[in-house]
Amino acid sequence: MTDDRSLREHDRFHPVDAVLKDGSTVHVRAANKDDRELLAGFYESLSLESRYFRFFGGIAHFEHLIDRWIERGALGLVALQGGHPVGHAYYGLVSPRRGEAGFAVADRMQGRGLGTLLVGQLAAIASAAGVEEFEATVLAQNHQMLDVFRESGFPIRVRSMIGEISIEFPTSLSAEARRHFEDRDRLSAVSAMRSFLQPGAVAVVGASRDPASIGGRVFHNLLGSGHQGPVHAINPAGGEGEAVATVASIGGVPGTG
């Protein structure tokens, strides 16, 4: 079933940059026909377990599935990190006011809040298009996706079947759901600041062996601050200072090459 309203709402979707639980960010935008190969590559990159959980089977190639989504009028939302797809959300119409939703998150991104973010964004698009309710079917052993729905803030209805769980929820945000998303945004903001204020490693560009220089004072004070992670000295002159080897550029820091 196709619906021009759904396509219009996807076209009107304003891309968003969102902060996840761990402080990392993702860019979410409407997917389009030009994303056919990008989405196929994303699904093919998922582990066999993640593919099985999403499609209840071991699909190897996804172009035909994406073509079918295109024929229905819209490709949902794609989440990108560093230009690479890390999540996809899609719904198809079951009736004019009811949609069947599906979500996939890259294995390395699971547990960071991306699934919850996609649930909320996709529901907003559907609600604006006149779709009042979503349904989704989840394998009983897919505990992570079940937790996404339970923690989304939407008032879900759950019905157990043999090996599967059917979930239904309205697409409009209740007051409780809005509070949940506001709390999630606050926690994400705290995580983002923590990653900045409590970094795992620090590189001092312009570090100097001269304790009287600005670079020397910054480097010396940082070493004495109690920072638990590695401290890297960056100076084109090279050498060694405070018993720490100096590299000529950021590219010389282990793990950045």
Number of C-alpha atoms within 10 A of each C-alpha: 10 17 15 12 17 24 18 15 19 24 15 11 16 10 13 13 13 17 24 23 19 17 19 15 18 22 18 24 20 23 21 17 16 8 15 19 12 15 24 17 16 20 25 15 15 18 12 15 13 19 18 15 19 22 14 14 12 13 14 11 12 16 15 11 13 19 13 12 18 16 13 18 20 26 26 27 24 27 27 17 14 9 9 15 22 26 25 27 23 21 25 22 18 15 13 14 14 21 22 17 23 21 19 24 26 19 14 9 13 15 17 17 19 24 24 22 21 26 20 19 18 24 26 17 26 29 20 16 19 15 23 17 19 25 20 17 21 20 20 16 12 16 11 12 22 18 13 18 19 16 16 23 19 23 17 17 12 16 11 13 11 7 9 15 17 16 20 21 18 19 26 19 19 13 10 13 17 16 13 17 18 12 12 19 17 14 17 22 18 16 19 19 13 13 13 11 9 14 13 12 11 14 14 18 19 20 27 26 19 13 16 10 13 13 20 20 16 18 26 18 12 14 15 9 9 8 14 11 11 12 18 21 28 24 19 12 13 15 15 15 17 14 7 13 13 25 21 16 15 16 11 13 16 9 6 7 7
